[in-house]
Amino acid sequence: MAIPVLVVVLVLTAIRGVAQVAPASWRKSNITTPLAERVRLAGAALDTAIDRLRIDGYFFTNDATGITGDLYAQMALFDMATNRSKYENALGQYFKVVLQSGVNFSNSGLTHPFISDSLAFGHAAAHAYTAYGKNPTFLQYAVDSWWWGREYTLSKQAVSAGKFPGMNFTLVKICHNASMVGGTFQNTDPQNSLVEGYASGYFLVLSALLAEATADPMYLQAATESSTFIQSQLSNVQKIVQADITADANSSPCSVISDTDPTESGLMFEGLAVLASYTKNISTQNLGS
């Protein structure tokens, strides 16, 4: 199910990154496929994935909520890269349908929905806002998703107080000689103290995109805090983002689950790229290198 979306990522990278040269060590590093064919392949891959959506706008499996949001983002990015509006109307309808089955784009089938699932749709909406002439409806979807993520992201006030609204444990304030401010919880379970790479990465990217779209310093501060958290708490020595860190001060505090997934690091890099572009900050740009 994820393969069509992956193909789109690779093809769009080729379309948008014509000035970039792949390392000679890569297998088949020279891209010789004509642009028109790359666009055709990307569109066909997207259409294959879209055919697997249910009537409620989600993929046919119940555990693919976040992947559905990723697909929506790819649809908007395809149109942005090709200067088209092929998927604009479809996305408008899909967002409306998904909202009918879950508040804030969360999976209504779960007792404690994952924060990253909602933020994946906000991420997609922010890209759609840019792709389709700054359509205010898409911007509102992105803002609503951001506020949902904000509710489960560690603020300075919460960390200072050592408690988080709705969570039934004492917050650890410092891990690895750095503050826990900026991390986003895995889900809404009041007993779950895991602060997650996926959720924090999506919140970073969404905050950065909204800062770029609105120039509101609130979003820039949030993006900066999320970026700092990911780098200080979840990035290993190879600068790969790890899965989770525990925030319960009384139960294995600061324990890092070292599992890694490329998506988590990819979200961090996207967030840093948007921040660097928006702020023109060289030090931020260097963090992603």
N, C-alpha and C positions, 0 to 999 in steps of 0.2 A: 504493500500500500504506500510506503514512503518512497519507493523507487521513482515514480513519475515526478514527484516534487524535487527529488535530488537531481534528476536530469535537468529540470528547469533551472535550478541553482547553478549548475555547471554551465549550461548554455548561456544564461543571462550574464554570468561572469565573463564569458567570452565576448558577449555583445558590448557590455559596458566598460570592460577593462582592456580595450584595444591597445592602450599605451603600455600595458604591463607585459613583461616577458616572463614566462615560466622558466624555472631552473632547468638547465640542460639534463640534470639527473632524473627528471620526471620522465615517465614512460610516455612517449608520443607528446612531447612538450610543445611541438609546433601545431597550432590549430590552422588547418588549411580549408576547412569546410566553409563555403561561401556564406555570407551574412544571411541571405534570404533563406537558406536551408537551415541555419541555426535557429532562426525565428520560427520556421515551420516546425522543427523538432520540439522546441520549447512549448509552442502552442498545443501541439499534439499530446505532449506529456501532461500538460495542465488539463486538457479536455478528458484524458483518460482518468485522471484523479477525480475530476468533477463528476464524472459518471458514477462514481462510487459513493456519492453523497445521498443520504436518505432524504425523505420529504421534509424532515425537521432541520435540514441544513448541516447535519453532522455526518461524519463517516459512518459506515454501517456497523462498526464495533463501538461499544459503549465506552471503552477505555481510550478512545482516540480524540478526546475533546480538544486538547492542545494542538494535535496534529491538524485538525480542521482549521484552527486559527492560522496555523503556519501556511496551509494551502491558500487561504484568503490573502495572506500577505504576498505570496508568490503571484497570485493573479494581479494584484495591484502593481507589483514590481515589474511584471511582464509588460503591462501597459505603459508604465513609466519609462522602461528601457526602450520600448519600440515606438513611443509617442503615439499610442493608440488609446482607445477607450472600449476595447472589446468586452471587458468584463465589468464595466462600471454598473450597468443596470442589474446584472446578476448579483454582484456583491451587495448592492443596495437591498435586494430582496432577501439574500441569505442572512444578512445581519438582522433584519427585522424578524425573520422566522426563528433564528437562534435565540433572540431575546425573549420570545414567547415561551420557550421551554426552560429558561434558567435566568434568574436575576443576575445582572452584571456579567452575562456570558458564562456563568458558572454551571457546572454539570448538576442539574437538579436530581439526578439519579443517585448522587452521593450524599451521605449524611454530612460529611465534612469535605467539601469540594477543595480541590487543589487551587491555590492562588495563581499558579503559573498558567493554568488553563484559561482563566479569564483574561490575564494579561496578554496571552497570545493573540486574542481577538482585538484587544486594545492596540497592540503592536501593528496588527493588520490594518485597523481603522486609521491609524496615524499615517501609514504609507498611502492608503486610499485617499486621504485628505490631500496629500501632496500630489498624487497622481492625477486626480480629477478636478483640477482647477479650484482647490481649496473649498470643497463642498462642506458646508458647516455641519451637515448631519453626520458625516464621518468623523469630524473633529469632536462632536459631542459624544459619540461612541467611545473615542479614545480617552476623552476626559473622564467619563463615567467609569471606565475600566481603571484609570489611574487612581481615582479616589478609592475604589475597592482595594487596589493594591496598597495604597497609603494606609488604610485601616490595619493592615497586617505587616507593616514595615516598622522597624525599630527606630523611634525618634530619639532625639537627645533627651527629651523630657522623660520618656519611658525608661531609658537606660539609666538615667540619673536617679530615678525613683526606685529602680530595681523591680518594677512590676509593669505588666502590660495588660490593658483592658481586655477582659474576657479570657485571659490565660491563667490557669491555676497553678502557677509555680513562680518562684523568685527568679528574676532575670540576673544572669551573670553580666557584669558591666564591662570587664576587660578580659580579652583572650589574646594570647600571643602578643602581649604588650601593646595592644591596640583596642580601641573602642568597638563595641558591637553595633553602633549606630549605622543604619543604612541597610541592614540585612532584612530580608523578607521571609516570613514563615512559610513552611511547606503547605500547610492547609489550615482549616479553621478549627480543628480539634483543640479544645482548651487544655488538653493534657499533652499535646505534641509540642515539644520544645525544639524541633528541628528547624533551623534556618537554612534555606535551600539555595543552591546554585542556580537552578532553573528560574525560580521565582525572583530572586535578586537580580538575575541577568535580564529577565524580561522587564522588570521595573526600571532598571538602569536604562535600557534602550527606549522604553516608552517615555520616561522622563526626559531623556535627551531629545527625542523627536518632538515632544511638546514644547520644550524650551526653544527649539529651533523654529517651531511653527507659530508660537505666541509671544516669544521674548519675555515671558513671565519668569522672574527670578526664582519663584517657588519651585519650578520644575528643574531649573539649573542646579539649585541647591540639592534637590532630591537625587538627581543624576550623579552629582559629585559625591554625595554620601554613599550611594550604592556602589559606585566605582571603587571608592576607598575601602569599603567593607569587603568586597570581593577580592581585592588585591591583598589585603592584610589578613583575611581570615580563611579564604578558600583556595587561593592560588598556591600551588606547590612550587618546588624549586625550579621546575621546568616551565613555570607560568601557565600551567594547565589548571583549569578551574575544577575543583572537587565538588562532590555531591552536596554535603550538608555539614553543619556544625551544631552541636547541642547548646542551647541557651539557658538550660535549667541550672541555676547556681548550686543546687543541692543534689544533683544526679549526673555524674560524669560531665561536669561543665567543660566546655571548650573541646570536646571530643569531635574530631573530624572524621566523617565517613569518606574515605579516600577514593571511592569509585569515581570514575571520570566518564564523561560523554562529550563528544565534540560539540554538541549543541550549546552546552554551558559556556565553553570557551568562545564559541562563535558569537554568542550574545554579548559577552564582554567586549570582544573586538568590535562588534558593530556599534555598541554604545560608546566606546572610546573614539571610534571614527567619527560618529556624529558630533560628539563633544568637541573633538579637535577641529572639525570643520566649522562649527558654530562659534567657538570661543577663540579660534586662531592661536590656541595655546600650544607652544612647541613641546612643552613637557608632557602634555596629554598625548600628543601625537607620538612621542617617543615611547610611551608606555605600551603601545600596541605593536611596536617593532620587535 
